Amino acid sequence: MQQPLSDDYVGATQAAAILGISRVTLHRWVKQGVVRAFTLGPRRVLIKRTDLDGLVRPASDGPAASDTVEAEPLSESQVQQARSALERARVLRVRLAARGPAAS
Protein backbone atom coordinates (compact mmCIF):
# COMPACT_ATOMS: atom_id res chain seq x y z
CA MET A 1 0.00 0.00 0.00
CA GLN A 2 1.35 3.41 -0.97
CA GLN A 3 1.82 6.03 1.74
CA PRO A 4 -0.38 9.12 1.60
CA LEU A 5 0.92 12.09 -0.37
CA SER A 6 1.28 14.22 2.76
CA ASP A 7 3.88 11.83 4.25
CA ASP A 8 6.12 11.88 1.15
CA TYR A 9 6.00 15.63 0.43
CA VAL A 10 6.21 18.84 2.43
CA GLY A 11 5.09 22.36 1.57
CA ALA A 12 7.48 25.20 0.87
CA THR A 13 7.19 26.70 4.36
CA GLN A 14 7.93 23.39 6.08
CA ALA A 15 10.76 22.56 3.65
CA ALA A 16 12.40 25.93 4.32
CA ALA A 17 12.10 25.34 8.07
CA ILE A 18 13.65 21.88 7.76
CA LEU A 19 16.61 23.32 5.82
CA GLY A 20 16.89 26.37 8.07
CA ILE A 21 16.49 28.83 5.19
CA SER A 22 13.90 31.43 4.22
CA ARG A 23 11.08 30.68 1.79
CA VAL A 24 12.63 33.23 -0.59
CA THR A 25 15.90 31.26 -0.58
CA LEU A 26 14.00 28.00 -1.09
CA HIS A 27 12.13 29.42 -4.09
CA ARG A 28 15.43 30.75 -5.51
CA TRP A 29 16.97 27.28 -5.10
CA VAL A 30 13.98 25.75 -6.89
CA LYS A 31 14.41 28.23 -9.75
CA GLN A 32 18.17 27.47 -9.89
CA GLY A 33 17.52 23.71 -9.90
CA VAL A 34 19.17 23.08 -6.52
CA VAL A 35 15.86 21.76 -5.14
CA ARG A 36 13.32 19.86 -7.22
CA ALA A 37 9.75 20.99 -6.56
CA PHE A 38 6.33 19.86 -7.71
CA THR A 39 3.16 21.91 -7.99
CA LEU A 40 -0.29 20.93 -6.89
CA GLY A 41 -2.67 23.37 -8.50
CA PRO A 42 -1.67 26.89 -9.47
CA ARG A 43 -0.01 27.94 -6.19
CA ARG A 44 0.87 24.96 -4.00
CA VAL A 45 4.55 23.92 -4.10
CA LEU A 46 5.53 20.50 -2.76
CA ILE A 47 8.98 19.06 -2.19
CA LYS A 48 9.86 15.42 -1.59
CA ARG A 49 11.28 14.74 1.87
CA THR A 50 13.92 12.50 0.32
CA ASP A 51 15.10 15.41 -1.86
CA LEU A 52 15.58 17.50 1.29
CA ASP A 53 17.58 14.71 2.91
CA GLY A 54 19.93 14.74 -0.08
CA LEU A 55 20.74 18.42 0.48
CA VAL A 56 21.87 18.01 4.06
CA ARG A 57 25.37 16.62 4.61
CA PRO A 58 27.84 16.84 7.48
CA ALA A 59 30.15 19.83 7.26
CA SER A 60 33.06 17.73 8.55
CA ASP A 61 33.04 15.58 5.40
CA GLY A 62 34.23 18.56 3.38
CA PRO A 63 32.75 19.70 0.09
CA ALA A 64 30.83 17.32 -2.12
CA ALA A 65 32.68 16.06 -5.16
CA SER A 66 30.59 18.35 -7.36
CA ASP A 67 31.72 21.37 -5.28
CA THR A 68 35.44 20.85 -5.88
CA VAL A 69 37.40 22.23 -8.79
CA GLU A 70 40.64 20.73 -9.99
CA ALA A 71 42.99 23.43 -11.26
CA GLU A 72 46.34 23.28 -12.99
CA PRO A 73 49.19 25.17 -11.34
CA LEU A 74 49.86 28.59 -12.83
CA SER A 75 52.75 28.97 -15.21
CA GLU A 76 55.51 31.46 -14.34
CA SER A 77 54.11 33.80 -17.00
CA GLN A 78 50.63 33.66 -15.44
CA VAL A 79 52.08 34.31 -11.98
CA GLN A 80 53.92 37.38 -13.32
CA GLN A 81 50.75 38.65 -15.02
CA ALA A 82 48.80 38.26 -11.77
CA ARG A 83 51.48 40.04 -9.75
CA SER A 84 51.56 42.86 -12.29
CA ALA A 85 47.78 43.24 -12.15
CA LEU A 86 47.87 43.32 -8.33
CA GLU A 87 50.57 45.99 -8.38
CA ARG A 88 48.59 48.14 -10.84
CA ALA A 89 45.52 47.79 -8.61
CA ARG A 90 47.56 48.80 -5.54
CA VAL A 91 48.91 51.89 -7.32
CA LEU A 92 45.42 52.85 -8.49
CA ARG A 93 44.04 52.44 -4.96
CA VAL A 94 46.77 54.73 -3.60
CA ARG A 95 46.06 57.36 -6.28
CA LEU A 96 42.32 57.26 -5.59
CA ALA A 97 42.88 57.53 -1.85
CA ALA A 98 45.10 60.60 -2.41
CA ARG A 99 42.24 62.35 -4.24
CA GLY A 100 40.02 62.17 -1.20
CA PRO A 101 36.26 61.55 -1.16
CA ALA A 102 34.41 62.05 -4.42
CA ALA A 103 32.45 65.29 -4.74
CA SER A 104 28.69 64.80 -4.68
Phi, psi and omega in degrees: 000133182282142179290155178296154182304321185295335179280334183270336186235154173232156177283172183298319181296315180292321179297317179297320179295319179298319182278346181074034180233169178280162176296326178298315178297317179301314181294326176295317178297323177297314180297324181279351180087009178289321180240134177269128182235157179235150178250146175235100186082190186285339188234339187279125179250129180237145180229135179293137177301322181294329176292324177293319179300325180290341180276336185266125177218154180296138180290334183288344179282353182081184183292152175293158181303326181287346181270350184265150179233126176271128182233144175284148175297150179287145174285166179300322178297317179294322177298316180296319178298318180295316179297320179296317179296319178297320179294317177298320178295320179297315180297317180297318179299318179296316179298316180294321179294326180291333179291332183089184182295146180292143178286138181268000000 
